[in-house]
Amino acid sequence: MHCLLRGVPSKKEIFYLYAQNQNQEIQTNKKIPPTFHDSIPFTRLTPKSNKFTLIQTSIIPNFLTREECDKLIIKSSQNMQSCLVKNADTGAVEPDPSRTSTNANISQREVPTITQKLALMTNRQTEQLETLQVLNYQHGQQFQPHTDGFDGPTNACGFLDSGRIVTIFCYLNDVEEGGKTMFTKLGLEIKPVKGLAVVHFPMSLELVEDERTEHQGNAAVDEKWILTTWVWKHWKGDYRYDDDKLPVLSEDII
Ligand SMILES: O=C(O)CCC(=O)C(=O)O
């Protein structure tokens, strides 16, 4: 691994992909194929060279410091709950059948530095970030194949007539066995490394879903902790989902 970063990555440092052997950089000269993301104006996340090909999935080592990772785990660990989902037919909020991990929601006011890093990296504003989640996978827990986008503009998570245009995962611990993130249609498999972030684009700016971004969290063997969030095209518009309404998990400000 050639660029070990601390804090916010520079433009030069940010772009490279991992192949199935996750320590192996893809060094191909294939042309970048047309993608849904031609018009994405992410200055920091747009590949600059045809070395970064196939997909726009970026790996950012040490996006979070080791201390930030540890503190996030400590903050979340007393507050983990089953992952819930709203049943589209009944409207009931119930355990999500596609995932067996637990999660904790963290308000931006508890993690201002991390919030700023996320906004800076994606060249977007903090108001466009969905509530940050920390996920925990114990032995055998997994997240089945899914995409993070929607079928066109949607109202969800406090955003109105909008969509998720960026997904960010960041691993909070090193995981020796199991728990890899697998992009099923891209043949990309990423072993969790503490502090390492993975960025992909589930929808275009025109809010068309890119189904090639399907991914899963493989069944854990060793315990796995991961931070996830999404950048939406617009600012959050529904005050009921205001981040400030979330309970404080702990007094530690990260
Ligand atoms: O746990 C993982 O590796 C992936 C998590 C994920 O797919 C998600 O939060 O949408």
PDBQT file of the ligand as one rigid body, heavy atoms in Angstrom, charges set to zero:
ROOT
HETATM    1  O1  LIG A 301     -20.655  -4.239   5.672  1.00  0.00    +0.000 OA
HETATM    2  C1  LIG A 301     -20.307  -4.060   4.517  1.00  0.00    +0.000 C 
HETATM    3  O2  LIG A 301     -19.240  -4.499   4.108  1.00  0.00    +0.000 OA
HETATM    4  C2  LIG A 301     -21.190  -3.323   3.571  1.00  0.00    +0.000 C 
HETATM    5  C3  LIG A 301     -22.226  -2.476   4.249  1.00  0.00    +0.000 C 
HETATM    6  C4  LIG A 301     -23.300  -2.074   3.304  1.00  0.00    +0.000 C 
HETATM    7  O3  LIG A 301     -23.458  -2.649   2.272  1.00  0.00    +0.000 OA
HETATM    8  C5  LIG A 301     -24.192  -0.960   3.583  1.00  0.00    +0.000 C 
HETATM    9  O4  LIG A 301     -24.176  -0.429   4.703  1.00  0.00    +0.000 OA
HETATM   10  O5  LIG A 301     -24.949  -0.578   2.662  1.00  0.00    +0.000 OA
ENDROOT
TORSDOF 0
